[in-house]
Amino acid sequence: MSIENAREIWLPGLVEPKDRQTILGFEDNNLVSVFRIGNDPLSETRGHLFSLYVAPEAAGRGYGRASLEEAIARLVAKNEREVSLWVFDKNSLAKSLYSSAGFTPTGASRVDDRWQELEIEMLKALK
């Protein structure tokens, strides 16, 4: 992903967040992760993880898991009972992370116009 693509994706949500929160993770003043949560656009009864990214140079050091745990904790604090997400079907690393955290595929899939890649929906019940 280029800087221009990242700016196009992230800037609107930072300028006008609406019902969404964007959380940045830092280590020693270096950005290592970012995620965005909010209400599921397809279901008013659940939260949604819109995205979760870890800087390539920080991969494998637990930032993805820590970010996911923080996202879930924030949704639990909002009294959400479920959380959904979309993940690229080819991204086995991300699917493994989500599965290990209790997410299961719903059977729904889509091809987003921006990426032209197959995505699958995953869902987790929250306590």
PyMOL commands that place a pseudoatom at each C-alpha (Angstrom):
pseudoatom trace, name=CA, resn=MET, resi=1, chain=A, elem=C, hetatm=0, pos=[0.000, 0.000, 0.000]
pseudoatom trace, name=CA, resn=SER, resi=2, chain=A, elem=C, hetatm=0, pos=[1.370, 3.387, -0.953]
pseudoatom trace, name=CA, resn=ILE, resi=3, chain=A, elem=C, hetatm=0, pos=[1.334, 6.463, 1.280]
pseudoatom trace, name=CA, resn=GLU, resi=4, chain=A, elem=C, hetatm=0, pos=[-1.211, 8.017, -1.095]
pseudoatom trace, name=CA, resn=ASN, resi=5, chain=A, elem=C, hetatm=0, pos=[-3.526, 4.995, -0.792]
pseudoatom trace, name=CA, resn=ALA, resi=6, chain=A, elem=C, hetatm=0, pos=[-3.189, 4.974, 2.984]
pseudoatom trace, name=CA, resn=ARG, resi=7, chain=A, elem=C, hetatm=0, pos=[-3.974, 8.698, 3.151]
pseudoatom trace, name=CA, resn=GLU, resi=8, chain=A, elem=C, hetatm=0, pos=[-7.037, 8.217, 0.944]
pseudoatom trace, name=CA, resn=ILE, resi=9, chain=A, elem=C, hetatm=0, pos=[-8.324, 5.405, 3.162]
pseudoatom trace, name=CA, resn=TRP, resi=10, chain=A, elem=C, hetatm=0, pos=[-7.553, 6.808, 6.616]
pseudoatom trace, name=CA, resn=LEU, resi=11, chain=A, elem=C, hetatm=0, pos=[-7.875, 10.601, 6.371]
pseudoatom trace, name=CA, resn=PRO, resi=12, chain=A, elem=C, hetatm=0, pos=[-11.664, 10.824, 5.904]
pseudoatom trace, name=CA, resn=GLY, resi=13, chain=A, elem=C, hetatm=0, pos=[-12.266, 8.726, 9.018]
pseudoatom trace, name=CA, resn=LEU, resi=14, chain=A, elem=C, hetatm=0, pos=[-9.895, 10.850, 11.045]
pseudoatom trace, name=CA, resn=VAL, resi=15, chain=A, elem=C, hetatm=0, pos=[-11.409, 14.144, 9.888]
pseudoatom trace, name=CA, resn=GLU, resi=16, chain=A, elem=C, hetatm=0, pos=[-15.044, 12.992, 10.288]
pseudoatom trace, name=CA, resn=PRO, resi=17, chain=A, elem=C, hetatm=0, pos=[-15.047, 9.855, 12.437]
pseudoatom trace, name=CA, resn=LYS, resi=18, chain=A, elem=C, hetatm=0, pos=[-18.863, 9.568, 12.719]
pseudoatom trace, name=CA, resn=ASP, resi=19, chain=A, elem=C, hetatm=0, pos=[-19.489, 6.490, 14.896]
pseudoatom trace, name=CA, resn=ARG, resi=20, chain=A, elem=C, hetatm=0, pos=[-15.973, 5.097, 14.399]
pseudoatom trace, name=CA, resn=GLN, resi=21, chain=A, elem=C, hetatm=0, pos=[-12.815, 5.149, 16.480]
pseudoatom trace, name=CA, resn=THR, resi=22, chain=A, elem=C, hetatm=0, pos=[-9.335, 4.968, 14.975]
pseudoatom trace, name=CA, resn=ILE, resi=23, chain=A, elem=C, hetatm=0, pos=[-6.665, 3.813, 17.398]
pseudoatom trace, name=CA, resn=LEU, resi=24, chain=A, elem=C, hetatm=0, pos=[-2.941, 4.161, 16.726]
pseudoatom trace, name=CA, resn=GLY, resi=25, chain=A, elem=C, hetatm=0, pos=[-0.337, 1.971, 18.432]
pseudoatom trace, name=CA, resn=PHE, resi=26, chain=A, elem=C, hetatm=0, pos=[3.154, 3.320, 19.046]
pseudoatom trace, name=CA, resn=GLU, resi=27, chain=A, elem=C, hetatm=0, pos=[6.445, 1.904, 20.267]
pseudoatom trace, name=CA, resn=ASP, resi=28, chain=A, elem=C, hetatm=0, pos=[9.269, 4.347, 20.963]
pseudoatom trace, name=CA, resn=ASN, resi=29, chain=A, elem=C, hetatm=0, pos=[7.416, 7.084, 19.010]
pseudoatom trace, name=CA, resn=ASN, resi=30, chain=A, elem=C, hetatm=0, pos=[7.106, 4.810, 15.952]
pseudoatom trace, name=CA, resn=LEU, resi=31, chain=A, elem=C, hetatm=0, pos=[3.686, 3.916, 14.595]
pseudoatom trace, name=CA, resn=VAL, resi=32, chain=A, elem=C, hetatm=0, pos=[3.413, 0.120, 14.752]
pseudoatom trace, name=CA, resn=SER, resi=33, chain=A, elem=C, hetatm=0, pos=[-0.315, -0.537, 14.403]
pseudoatom trace, name=CA, resn=VAL, resi=34, chain=A, elem=C, hetatm=0, pos=[-3.654, 1.021, 13.611]
pseudoatom trace, name=CA, resn=PHE, resi=35, chain=A, elem=C, hetatm=0, pos=[-7.221, -0.216, 13.808]
pseudoatom trace, name=CA, resn=ARG, resi=36, chain=A, elem=C, hetatm=0, pos=[-10.679, 1.214, 13.290]
pseudoatom trace, name=CA, resn=ILE, resi=37, chain=A, elem=C, hetatm=0, pos=[-13.886, 0.071, 15.012]
pseudoatom trace, name=CA, resn=GLY, resi=38, chain=A, elem=C, hetatm=0, pos=[-17.495, 1.205, 14.984]
pseudoatom trace, name=CA, resn=ASN, resi=39, chain=A, elem=C, hetatm=0, pos=[-21.012, 0.057, 14.279]
pseudoatom trace, name=CA, resn=ASP, resi=40, chain=A, elem=C, hetatm=0, pos=[-21.492, -2.692, 11.715]
pseudoatom trace, name=CA, resn=PRO, resi=41, chain=A, elem=C, hetatm=0, pos=[-22.898, -1.018, 8.587]
pseudoatom trace, name=CA, resn=LEU, resi=42, chain=A, elem=C, hetatm=0, pos=[-24.884, -4.186, 7.791]
pseudoatom trace, name=CA, resn=SER, resi=43, chain=A, elem=C, hetatm=0, pos=[-26.332, -4.813, 11.254]
pseudoatom trace, name=CA, resn=GLU, resi=44, chain=A, elem=C, hetatm=0, pos=[-27.319, -2.322, 13.948]
pseudoatom trace, name=CA, resn=THR, resi=45, chain=A, elem=C, hetatm=0, pos=[-26.983, -5.013, 16.591]
pseudoatom trace, name=CA, resn=ARG, resi=46, chain=A, elem=C, hetatm=0, pos=[-23.230, -5.547, 16.429]
pseudoatom trace, name=CA, resn=GLY, resi=47, chain=A, elem=C, hetatm=0, pos=[-19.877, -3.801, 16.350]
pseudoatom trace, name=CA, resn=HIS, resi=48, chain=A, elem=C, hetatm=0, pos=[-17.420, -3.979, 13.488]
pseudoatom trace, name=CA, resn=LEU, resi=49, chain=A, elem=C, hetatm=0, pos=[-13.653, -4.082, 13.058]
pseudoatom trace, name=CA, resn=PHE, resi=50, chain=A, elem=C, hetatm=0, pos=[-13.169, -2.090, 9.870]
pseudoatom trace, name=CA, resn=SER, resi=51, chain=A, elem=C, hetatm=0, pos=[-9.439, -2.605, 9.633]
pseudoatom trace, name=CA, resn=LEU, resi=52, chain=A, elem=C, hetatm=0, pos=[-6.360, -3.644, 11.533]
pseudoatom trace, name=CA, resn=TYR, resi=53, chain=A, elem=C, hetatm=0, pos=[-2.864, -3.080, 10.211]
pseudoatom trace, name=CA, resn=VAL, resi=54, chain=A, elem=C, hetatm=0, pos=[0.587, -3.715, 11.644]
pseudoatom trace, name=CA, resn=ALA, resi=55, chain=A, elem=C, hetatm=0, pos=[3.669, -2.037, 10.180]
pseudoatom trace, name=CA, resn=PRO, resi=56, chain=A, elem=C, hetatm=0, pos=[5.697, -4.654, 8.274]
pseudoatom trace, name=CA, resn=GLU, resi=57, chain=A, elem=C, hetatm=0, pos=[8.798, -3.928, 10.357]
pseudoatom trace, name=CA, resn=ALA, resi=58, chain=A, elem=C, hetatm=0, pos=[6.787, -4.590, 13.542]
pseudoatom trace, name=CA, resn=ALA, resi=59, chain=A, elem=C, hetatm=0, pos=[5.185, -7.839, 12.349]
pseudoatom trace, name=CA, resn=GLY, resi=60, chain=A, elem=C, hetatm=0, pos=[5.526, -10.914, 14.523]
pseudoatom trace, name=CA, resn=ARG, resi=61, chain=A, elem=C, hetatm=0, pos=[5.947, -8.985, 17.772]
pseudoatom trace, name=CA, resn=GLY, resi=62, chain=A, elem=C, hetatm=0, pos=[2.380, -9.264, 19.091]
pseudoatom trace, name=CA, resn=TYR, resi=63, chain=A, elem=C, hetatm=0, pos=[1.021, -5.915, 17.936]
pseudoatom trace, name=CA, resn=GLY, resi=64, chain=A, elem=C, hetatm=0, pos=[-1.717, -7.500, 15.840]
pseudoatom trace, name=CA, resn=ARG, resi=65, chain=A, elem=C, hetatm=0, pos=[-2.992, -9.580, 18.744]
pseudoatom trace, name=CA, resn=ALA, resi=66, chain=A, elem=C, hetatm=0, pos=[-2.708, -6.653, 21.178]
pseudoatom trace, name=CA, resn=SER, resi=67, chain=A, elem=C, hetatm=0, pos=[-4.587, -4.377, 18.768]
pseudoatom trace, name=CA, resn=LEU, resi=68, chain=A, elem=C, hetatm=0, pos=[-7.307, -6.980, 18.261]
pseudoatom trace, name=CA, resn=GLU, resi=69, chain=A, elem=C, hetatm=0, pos=[-7.685, -7.448, 22.020]
pseudoatom trace, name=CA, resn=GLU, resi=70, chain=A, elem=C, hetatm=0, pos=[-7.962, -3.678, 22.499]
pseudoatom trace, name=CA, resn=ALA, resi=71, chain=A, elem=C, hetatm=0, pos=[-10.541, -3.418, 19.704]
pseudoatom trace, name=CA, resn=ILE, resi=72, chain=A, elem=C, hetatm=0, pos=[-12.627, -6.155, 21.296]
pseudoatom trace, name=CA, resn=ALA, resi=73, chain=A, elem=C, hetatm=0, pos=[-12.323, -4.580, 24.761]
pseudoatom trace, name=CA, resn=ARG, resi=74, chain=A, elem=C, hetatm=0, pos=[-13.548, -1.236, 23.405]
pseudoatom trace, name=CA, resn=LEU, resi=75, chain=A, elem=C, hetatm=0, pos=[-16.535, -2.897, 21.727]
pseudoatom trace, name=CA, resn=VAL, resi=76, chain=A, elem=C, hetatm=0, pos=[-17.364, -4.813, 24.911]
pseudoatom trace, name=CA, resn=ALA, resi=77, chain=A, elem=C, hetatm=0, pos=[-17.262, -1.491, 26.794]
pseudoatom trace, name=CA, resn=LYS, resi=78, chain=A, elem=C, hetatm=0, pos=[-19.868, -0.195, 24.318]
pseudoatom trace, name=CA, resn=ASN, resi=79, chain=A, elem=C, hetatm=0, pos=[-22.056, -3.196, 25.262]
pseudoatom trace, name=CA, resn=GLU, resi=80, chain=A, elem=C, hetatm=0, pos=[-21.779, -4.779, 21.826]
pseudoatom trace, name=CA, resn=ARG, resi=81, chain=A, elem=C, hetatm=0, pos=[-22.734, -8.454, 21.823]
pseudoatom trace, name=CA, resn=GLU, resi=82, chain=A, elem=C, hetatm=0, pos=[-21.010, -9.407, 18.569]
pseudoatom trace, name=CA, resn=VAL, resi=83, chain=A, elem=C, hetatm=0, pos=[-18.246, -8.076, 16.368]
pseudoatom trace, name=CA, resn=SER, resi=84, chain=A, elem=C, hetatm=0, pos=[-17.891, -8.637, 12.643]
pseudoatom trace, name=CA, resn=LEU, resi=85, chain=A, elem=C, hetatm=0, pos=[-15.040, -8.076, 10.215]
pseudoatom trace, name=CA, resn=TRP, resi=86, chain=A, elem=C, hetatm=0, pos=[-14.073, -8.688, 6.616]
pseudoatom trace, name=CA, resn=VAL, resi=87, chain=A, elem=C, hetatm=0, pos=[-10.692, -10.237, 5.821]
pseudoatom trace, name=CA, resn=PHE, resi=88, chain=A, elem=C, hetatm=0, pos=[-9.026, -11.052, 2.529]
pseudoatom trace, name=CA, resn=ASP, resi=89, chain=A, elem=C, hetatm=0, pos=[-9.497, -14.744, 1.902]
pseudoatom trace, name=CA, resn=LYS, resi=90, chain=A, elem=C, hetatm=0, pos=[-5.852, -15.029, 0.788]
pseudoatom trace, name=CA, resn=ASN, resi=91, chain=A, elem=C, hetatm=0, pos=[-4.563, -13.467, 4.032]
pseudoatom trace, name=CA, resn=SER, resi=92, chain=A, elem=C, hetatm=0, pos=[-3.967, -16.666, 5.970]
pseudoatom trace, name=CA, resn=LEU, resi=93, chain=A, elem=C, hetatm=0, pos=[-1.985, -14.883, 8.697]
pseudoatom trace, name=CA, resn=ALA, resi=94, chain=A, elem=C, hetatm=0, pos=[-4.865, -12.513, 9.509]
pseudoatom trace, name=CA, resn=LYS, resi=95, chain=A, elem=C, hetatm=0, pos=[-7.458, -15.295, 9.273]
pseudoatom trace, name=CA, resn=SER, resi=96, chain=A, elem=C, hetatm=0, pos=[-5.378, -17.348, 11.706]
pseudoatom trace, name=CA, resn=LEU, resi=97, chain=A, elem=C, hetatm=0, pos=[-5.181, -14.422, 14.147]
pseudoatom trace, name=CA, resn=TYR, resi=98, chain=A, elem=C, hetatm=0, pos=[-8.929, -13.857, 14.000]
pseudoatom trace, name=CA, resn=SER, resi=99, chain=A, elem=C, hetatm=0, pos=[-9.724, -17.577, 14.302]
pseudoatom trace, name=CA, resn=SER, resi=100, chain=A, elem=C, hetatm=0, pos=[-7.459, -17.915, 17.342]
pseudoatom trace, name=CA, resn=ALA, resi=101, chain=A, elem=C, hetatm=0, pos=[-9.381, -15.009, 18.919]
pseudoatom trace, name=CA, resn=GLY, resi=102, chain=A, elem=C, hetatm=0, pos=[-12.713, -16.785, 18.443]
pseudoatom trace, name=CA, resn=PHE, resi=103, chain=A, elem=C, hetatm=0, pos=[-13.906, -15.382, 15.115]
pseudoatom trace, name=CA, resn=THR, resi=104, chain=A, elem=C, hetatm=0, pos=[-15.646, -17.813, 12.763]
pseudoatom trace, name=CA, resn=PRO, resi=105, chain=A, elem=C, hetatm=0, pos=[-16.547, -17.414, 9.088]
pseudoatom trace, name=CA, resn=THR, resi=106, chain=A, elem=C, hetatm=0, pos=[-20.197, -16.582, 8.491]
pseudoatom trace, name=CA, resn=GLY, resi=107, chain=A, elem=C, hetatm=0, pos=[-20.238, -17.947, 4.945]
pseudoatom trace, name=CA, resn=ALA, resi=108, chain=A, elem=C, hetatm=0, pos=[-20.667, -14.449, 3.469]
pseudoatom trace, name=CA, resn=SER, resi=109, chain=A, elem=C, hetatm=0, pos=[-18.131, -13.221, 0.932]
pseudoatom trace, name=CA, resn=ARG, resi=110, chain=A, elem=C, hetatm=0, pos=[-17.634, -10.233, -1.336]
pseudoatom trace, name=CA, resn=VAL, resi=111, chain=A, elem=C, hetatm=0, pos=[-15.213, -8.622, -3.746]
pseudoatom trace, name=CA, resn=ASP, resi=112, chain=A, elem=C, hetatm=0, pos=[-14.583, -4.990, -2.768]
pseudoatom trace, name=CA, resn=ASP, resi=113, chain=A, elem=C, hetatm=0, pos=[-14.291, -2.654, -5.765]
pseudoatom trace, name=CA, resn=ARG, resi=114, chain=A, elem=C, hetatm=0, pos=[-11.191, -0.976, -4.324]
pseudoatom trace, name=CA, resn=TRP, resi=115, chain=A, elem=C, hetatm=0, pos=[-9.119, -4.125, -3.918]
pseudoatom trace, name=CA, resn=GLN, resi=116, chain=A, elem=C, hetatm=0, pos=[-10.631, -6.594, -6.393]
pseudoatom trace, name=CA, resn=GLU, resi=117, chain=A, elem=C, hetatm=0, pos=[-9.868, -9.423, -3.965]
pseudoatom trace, name=CA, resn=LEU, resi=118, chain=A, elem=C, hetatm=0, pos=[-12.199, -11.933, -2.358]
pseudoatom trace, name=CA, resn=GLU, resi=119, chain=A, elem=C, hetatm=0, pos=[-13.033, -11.131, 1.275]
pseudoatom trace, name=CA, resn=ILE, resi=120, chain=A, elem=C, hetatm=0, pos=[-14.838, -13.308, 3.777]
pseudoatom trace, name=CA, resn=GLU, resi=121, chain=A, elem=C, hetatm=0, pos=[-16.896, -12.149, 6.743]
pseudoatom trace, name=CA, resn=MET, resi=122, chain=A, elem=C, hetatm=0, pos=[-16.033, -13.391, 10.228]
pseudoatom trace, name=CA, resn=LEU, resi=123, chain=A, elem=C, hetatm=0, pos=[-18.030, -12.988, 13.432]
pseudoatom trace, name=CA, resn=LYS, resi=124, chain=A, elem=C, hetatm=0, pos=[-17.318, -13.300, 17.159]
pseudoatom trace, name=CA, resn=ALA, resi=125, chain=A, elem=C, hetatm=0, pos=[-19.749, -13.326, 20.066]
pseudoatom trace, name=CA, resn=LEU, resi=126, chain=A, elem=C, hetatm=0, pos=[-18.748, -10.961, 22.864]
pseudoatom trace, name=CA, resn=LYS, resi=127, chain=A, elem=C, hetatm=0, pos=[-19.397, -11.425, 26.568]
for i in range(1, 127): cmd.bond("trace and resi %d" % i, "trace and resi %d" % (i + 1))
show_as sticks, trace
zoom trace
